[in-house]
Amino acid sequence: MKSLALENLSKTYFDPYRGTQLTAIKDVSLNVKEGDFVAVVGPSGCGKSTILNMIAGFVPVTSGRILVDGREVKGPGPDRGVVFQSHALFPWKTVAENVTFGPKMRGVGKQERAKIAEEYLALAGLSHAADQYPAELSGGMQQRVGVVRALANNPDVLLMDEPFASVDAQTRMTLQEELTRIWEERRPTVVFITHDVSEAVFLANRVVVLSKGLVLEKVEIPLARPRSWERLVEDDKFKALSNQVLQLVRSA
Amino acid sequence: MTALYTIWGCYVRWSQRWPALAAFVPFIPLIAAWWFIAWLQIFPPVFLPGPVEVVQTGWDLTYKGILSEYLADSLARLAVGAAAGMAIAIPLGVFIGLNRKAHEFSWPILLFFQAIGDIAWLPILLVWFGFGLTTMTFVIVYTVLFPVVLNTVLGIRSVKPELGRAAQSLGASPARILFEVTLPGALPNIITGLRNGLGYGWRALIAAEIIVGTSGIGFLMFDARRAGSVEEIVVGMIVLGVLWYIVDSWFLAPIERATGQRWGLVTS
């Protein structure tokens, strides 16, 4: 896992219906250290998903640079693992085949892939579902597979685009706790996009509040780890930080 | 009452073991009605033979070897034509589906030629190729081609963009994305296209055999008209229906179950 730097990033789209340029991102700079967990929050339309899509290489930047471990990003690549809101699992591949898709593309052999599948499915508590198809799993399980599929490819940076937004509230809390556990164990570099303030504060070391294509504020989250909802839900420091971020988002 | 339950239980057990049996049951009232109307002799028996006579004729034709020979001829023509049609249609559909420019350019042409029904080509084909295999093969290829191309294009274009993005950020090359993501994603639509294409192709073949044929089920039916044997015509019609049921439920439906339905892309 390596560091990530965004230098004076901007993005404008051409709107063919209005015939005008639309500015999604004005000027965003951000440094994510190796092994850091940064959450980006903001009201809808603030450009947070655009930032993630640019880091992932899915959409080109208008100006500025994105550096992963010092190398400039040009298009999508396996150095940046992506977890999608819609999980984006391959429906025609079993859970194990989905998890080992990245290694397979690198030319990793069958036996080695079986080991990888075993390790990462155990990490997600999904060993029993290895041979099932994604459609046979619940929404929460699908998203777990999505997370370990990205991790199993050993990316430098893990990009997560509102990954828990479409699961029910109970499952979401479980997934958040599992993600912190995995992060605490393995310390990947994570950029996590969300509109859920308490999710951002719960997971991240730092919360970046975005507003109208600009960074409004960066809030450090010095909460002790390991974190769990049981502990944090009544924690005054957690409440105060959540409140602070919430005020920022609402003013944005 | 218990006797009824026993019969019902037997039926359930047997139809589970032989699904074809369950498919035959809906035809029982239909055949009964046919038999009843024929028995009433509202229409003269020469115009409307009863089920018994038709089965008798079918047996005779089978016994003489005519039915099986003609059936084999028809199926071989369909197989050759369909294979050739698929070999052209699937790559073409993939190309058009992946390439926006090719799509813009070819779509109007495809729709134009799709509208010219298979049989509408027969007059000019007879002029070009005469009464022979080439004409029949052309008609089948033509008929199979369009549903397969159009559905393949649709399938390729309906693969969710996130899946391609996911594959890209897992390190897949464009060629790997085509084979691991795009084609499997389009497969349910391709199968739908094949299903339609084969269905249309089968019908087109019968039509072509009626006009062009020297053998085959279509020829059998048309030849029977000349001989005034309504029984043989009805045998031909029944063979067509039964055969399509076999092709669809023994080959196409299992493929569909094993792919699209299993993957949750198509709801059964």
Interface residues (C-beta under 8 A of the other chain):
Chain A: A56 G57 F58 G75 P76 G77 P78 R80 G81 V82 F84 S86 A88 L89 F90 P91 W92 F101 G102 M105 R106 Y133 P134 A135 E136 R149 A150 N153 P155
Chain B: K160 E162 L163 R165 A166 A167 Q168 S169 L170 G171 A172 S173 R176 E180 V181 P184 G185 L187 T259 R262 W263 G264 L265
